[in-house]
Amino acid sequence: MAPSAVREADIARLPLKTDGAKNGSTKHAEDVQMIESQDKTQFVLGCYRVLIADLCQQFNMGHPGSAMGMAAIGIALWKYVMKYSPSNPDWINRDRFVLSNGHACLFQYSFLHLVGYQNMTFEQLTSYHSDRWDSYCPGHPEIEHPGIEVTTGPLGQGIANAVGLAMASKHLGAQYNQPGCEVINNMTWVTIGDACLQEGLGMESIQLAGHWKLNNLCVIFDNNNITCDGSADIAMSDDTNAKMRACGFDVLEVEDGNYDVESIVRALVAARVSKDKPTFINIKTTIGVSSKKQNTAGVHGAPLGKEDIEYIKKSNGMDVDKHLHVPQEVYDFFREAVPRGQELEKDYKQVLSKYTKEYSDLAKEFNQRMKGELIGDWTKCIPLKDSFPSNPEPSRKSAGNVGVALAENIPNIMLGTADLAPSVNLSSKTKVDFQSPSTQVSSGPNGNYSGRYIHWGIREHAMASVSNGLAAFQKGAILPVTSSFFMFYIYAAPGVRMGALQSLQVIHIATHDSIGTGEDGPTHQPIELAALYRAMPNFLYIRPCDAEEVAGAWTAAINAKETPSMISLARQDVPQYPSHSSRAGVAKGAYVFVEEEGADVTLIGVGAEMRFAVGAAKVLKERHGLKTRIVSFPSQRLFEAQPLQYKREVLQYRSSAPRVVIEAYAVNGWERYADAGYSMHSFGHSLPRNDIYARFNFTEEKLAGKVKELVEEVKREGMESLRGEFRDLNTEYVRDVFHSPQGVVHDKR
Amino acid sequence: MAPSAVREADIARLPLKTDGAKNGSTKHAEDVQMIESQDKTQFVLGCYRVLIADLCQQFNMGHPGSAMGMAAIGIALWKYVMKYSPSNPDWINRDRFVLSNGHACLFQYSFLHLVGYQNMTFEQLTSYHSDRWDSYCPGHPEIEHPGIEVTTGPLGQGIANAVGLAMASKHLGAQYNQPGCEVINNMTWVTIGDACLQEGLGMESIQLAGHWKLNNLCVIFDNNNITCDGSADIAMSDDTNAKMRACGFDVLEVEDGNYDVESIVRALVAARVSKDKPTFINIKTTIGVSSKKQNTAGVHGAPLGKEDIEYIKKSNGMDVDKHLHVPQEVYDFFREAVPRGQELEKDYKQVLSKYTKEYSDLAKEFNQRMKGELIGDWTKCIPLKDSFPSNPEPSRKSAGNVGVALAENIPNIMLGTADLAPSVNLSSKTKVDFQSPSTQVSSGPNGNYSGRYIHWGIREHAMASVSNGLAAFQKGAILPVTSSFFMFYIYAAPGVRMGALQSLQVIHIATHDSIGTGEDGPTHQPIELAALYRAMPNFLYIRPCDAEEVAGAWTAAINAKETPSMISLARQDVPQYPSHSSRAGVAKGAYVFVEEEGADVTLIGVGAEMRFAVGAAKVLKERHGLKTRIVSFPSQRLFEAQPLQYKREVLQYRSSAPRVVIEAYAVNGWERYADAGYSMHSFGHSLPRNDIYARFNFTEEKLAGKVKELVEEVKREGMESLRGEFRDLNTEYVRDVFHSPQGVVHDKR
């Protein structure tokens, strides 16, 4: 089949040999000229497609279609264009490859095997969908495995990660590259299917890549026009190329993505030399090509069946009696991958060597960054207790002070917001924005790629998911910090979860975290969101009550190298408690805030609602003669890690004094730690921030009244009367407050 | 200021008088010709802008800028173009208006007042940001208030709702309109700012509107190029018009959106007669126009200050000493709104009258729909117990059987999926897809607007948010049913929440709901998501264990007229329990599954993990001689609504037998109902579905072993030994299973 030409929609036709290739050595471009003969290529394509089909048949499950359809793309990437070293998957300056259509993972696993990644033995490859716990071929690619840059699967995440990886390259290159010493100049390649163009997250990421002119990013569209429900046009009519151009991408097309390796190579090389735009390559493929059921949804996620596989083998000229067979010629086809990779590494070592000699200070810092160390002493950025004001201040402001100091002093930190800069208090006066140096911002300021302040726009989900890519580039080299209103971390939740799953350290600053937000109303007032983040594995949700606890929260978040964190902060003033609050206590998740011998009750205060616990304790003492001890409980996850003895000391499980948790959220999850709760049982309301807590019965008097009743009951009947029946002390308000004058009850429980 | 022309980017210039206006009577088009004099209009614009500024100054907070900037748009909509009746905000065929940039709500509130909505008195208008609980002017528009179609605030939600409202119009029109009797033919207008073009949800919705050719939708872009962080181009470089065209919209522009009412009117009228595309009107405005700080982020969300307001009053020719003053001329300017609306209603009554006469059966059904009644007897679609198979079957299949029967028989139901039709089992053979009648789907089938099966594409968030719009059109007329994998309802969560907040009945069918999903791995296996949905106010999360409980779940969901639901279902086979399971029990949230006198322990089985409770009970009896009673607990929210006595009977709080909950999720929230839990404490893993539960220690033997230990401890030391310390019985596996051969511990707790 004669190769069809690449139709460049936007840029002039390039010769194969590239001059001044931005991201490759001339040597590599010369390699590219030596495209293998068509016969050989077709043979390898056939063997590959048969292998995929057999692998999905082995345990009678899998996703064969896209992997088969993308075979030629894979050859173009792994044999001809990408810079990588199979013998060293951790080589810093390797090209990054992301499979955003993660269900097609067999595509990537197979090529990793064929080009010689040592962990991806044939035995491992054939463990796809087996019951091996330690298989390198799980149902979707996982970051822990060599050759896999990020975990994908949920659609849109991969392309977002790729944007982050490309940002990281640009940024680190801008920070450390010097003339003649390009220590970071790799390319990022990401494949997508139709799904990533439909998912909102995909579009958010595409807009950002275009805005930042990430010319080191190439998005490869496996355009097979098939989704689970049928052809893609069952739910989509976009002019995709026009849309991508409108978002600032160069667009190239390949007509015959099934067989025309050379045209794909040309397009990829053109992407690599793109001057100032990311590239989108629209490659037309046939899902499950060479199967009887090709071009249908049936080949997407199910085994093809013995009969079809026979057919596939015949039509590819293979022996129908051989199963899971890779002829030696196929391994020969890819034989140069290992030595070429080692050659690239050798060249790189020379660059590093020159760099170390001529720019020794910078090189020292660069090496530290690549080892994942934070540059400088971050602990000095955390204010000491005696520096805090005694007046109330919003905890978002306390956190902002720390965040700004950290951002100013620790080069690893890239901090940004989803268009709430004035509200989240994290803008340093000396900040430099991450922007393309050629971007003119009407309001100013302009920026450049060395900038470490990120304007994410109103894209909370991309903020989280792209940040995972920033963190994944090289573990610890970049510490991303995101920020928005806590309520809008419900938009970001899929991306936040992916960070937890991949053990990527990202710190999320979540302000305006309760009804205390006030006037904005119930759409902005979280009630149930903390329950999600407290239940999420490998995630640290911390809700500090004052500036001292904020210091503890930041400390815990920075120390959690394998775990993302969220610091939950108040919009409104919170009192400061210099005699009680303790950053060391935060590290333990909960601690005794105010001890009291022979206490009648323990109040557990959380975050912005601590002031009600403290206020109620005063009322209980002065008006009712009752003794109260107070526990502060900023983080359930950290508390769970403590020894049992410590937990018992703090919570006094066996005492005859009941424990009441006080937080203006749904109480789900607190029942483990308390006997009763003073909580929210509905959505919030739009009211001024000075009025809203009281409207929902959060006043010291009312709380003290309810606690007193509970204490009296326990004194009469013993703790036994509470056993097994968690008490909600604040349910009456629902009927009171939602009966509007019009006589309509808005039952928002 | 001379009005500038509308520059139509795509369509020919239209005369003001429209012939064959798709969505308006000729009479209304003639109204449009009578554009008021410029002097009058400028005067009203000035008064309006001053009013907005004063309203935000009154309590020293608010969002003045966009409302001021959009004044001319408001006049064009409410005085000239929209069809509505202030005396009857519930008139069925009214145009729907949505303010997707919800923070600019003063814009809408003010016009509702000026055109004469009875509830929006001047006193009410001036309650914006006051401490009135029952204010009609909360910080963001709320659906419960007359004149407000949907609650907005979180960005992207409004435009998604608008797509749903437009779909509803198309669909109901296709179902019920007859020649000469158009009972539903209204237009939907939605304003957006930059944010809704950045939010992924906005793009998902735009793609759907373009794909479905919703020519009855007009998106009005308040293009002020300002966001919180500065000019919009700080984070966005899209060619917005080109992008909208690529997504299938007609694009119009208005150069002077601040003052040129006539050009805006022309554009809106052009949108109304659009033949087969939704319209996007790109209107250039200046945020906070006439303020000293106009065109800066400073006017977005803060009061303007006394000095600036004086300046604004002066530059608009107003008396600086008058505050919150609306001259009578302004009311006169809008005086025709009420009578015109009543005239429109009168015309409509005639249409209805003719319809009732000539199409009486259809009219009867139409009236029922508009009253919110389900047509037909849905209870007949819920299979009786004796019709269920005795063999195991996946609960997603059981639910699918019910779902298909409902969809086939109940016209109110519009059911769809986010591209997982083969997996969610909800496709009826007789289904008709919701599509534009002119859309050719490559794979087929084609559809039309009367279709009730919706292909959402890979857009879970839009699926939920647009469905809120479908439900909001007319309460109960449409009952949307969505479907996807449970894990991907983390993408949909913001939209699901908005449904709960607005009391909109939408049913979400969430399949593949646990580690039982198997091979797809941890990205697809929910652990913490149920905690979110169980804690969400006004939301019903139900996890049925077999087909009988599935019947109960559907029943509860359909009966919940003011509450959205999620039915959580297994991918894999679950056993059937004809002697134990009970749909009546589901209605109570939890019930006794297997009673046992003198039981040593109560096991709480949930959903797909019920089989471990049942299996362990058998082992406990046969091997350890222990008696077990079993409780099934499909819904916490329904259980909480039961009387205390019932709850005590089911859970036996005071018994000496401990209660153990068994669910393969994080246990957060179950501590209210149990003393111990057998749960997940990490993310999942990619393993075949037949192996995965066992790998995480979910086997009857291991579970029985742990329960036996607990029972023995309690027998020795009494229930007191468990008091206050919830027991996690399944934590050891974390160390066991995450120690990979390479010696690396993946600590995914």
Interface residues (C-beta under 8 A of the other chain):
Chain A: F59 M61 G102 H103 H129 S130 D131 W133 D134 S135 P138 G139 H140 E142 E144 T151 T152 G153 P154 L155 G156 D194 A195 C196 Q198 E199 G200 L201 G202 M203 E204 Q207 L208 G210 H211 N225 I226 T227 C228 D229 G230 S231 D233 I234 A235 M236 S237 D238 D239 T240 A242 K243 R245 A246 C247 G248 T296 A297 T417 D419 L420 A421 P422 S423 D433 T439 Q440 V441 S442 S443 G444 H455 W456 G457 I458 R459 H461 A462 M487 F488 I490 Y491 A493 P494 R497 M498 A500 L501 S503 G518 E519 D520 G521 P522 T523 H524 I527 E528 L529 A531 L532 R534 A535 M536 P537 N538 E562 R648 L651 Y653 R654 R659 A666 N668 G669 E671 R672 D675 M680 H681 S682 F683 H685 S686 L687 P688 N690 D691 R695 M719 R723 G724 E725 F726 V737 S740 P741 Q742 V744 H746 D747 K748 R749
Chain B: F59 M61 G102 H103 H129 S130 D131 W133 D134 S135 P138 G139 H140 E142 E144 T151 T152 G153 P154 L155 G156 D194 A195 C196 Q198 E199 G200 L201 G202 M203 E204 Q207 L208 G210 H211 N225 I226 T227 C228 D229 G230 S231 D233 I234 A235 M236 S237 D238 D239 T240 A242 K243 R245 A246 C247 G248 T296 A297 T417 D419 L420 A421 P422 S423 D433 T439 Q440 V441 S442 S443 G444 H455 W456 G457 I458 R459 H461 A462 M487 F488 I490 Y491 A493 P494 R497 M498 A500 L501 S503 G518 E519 D520 G521 P522 T523 H524 I527 E528 L529 A531 L532 R534 A535 M536 P537 N538 E562 R648 L651 Y653 R654 R659 A666 N668 G669 E671 R672 D675 M680 H681 S682 F683 H685 S686 L687 P688 N690 D691 R695 M719 R723 G724 E725 F726 V737 S740 P741 V744 H746 D747 K748 R749
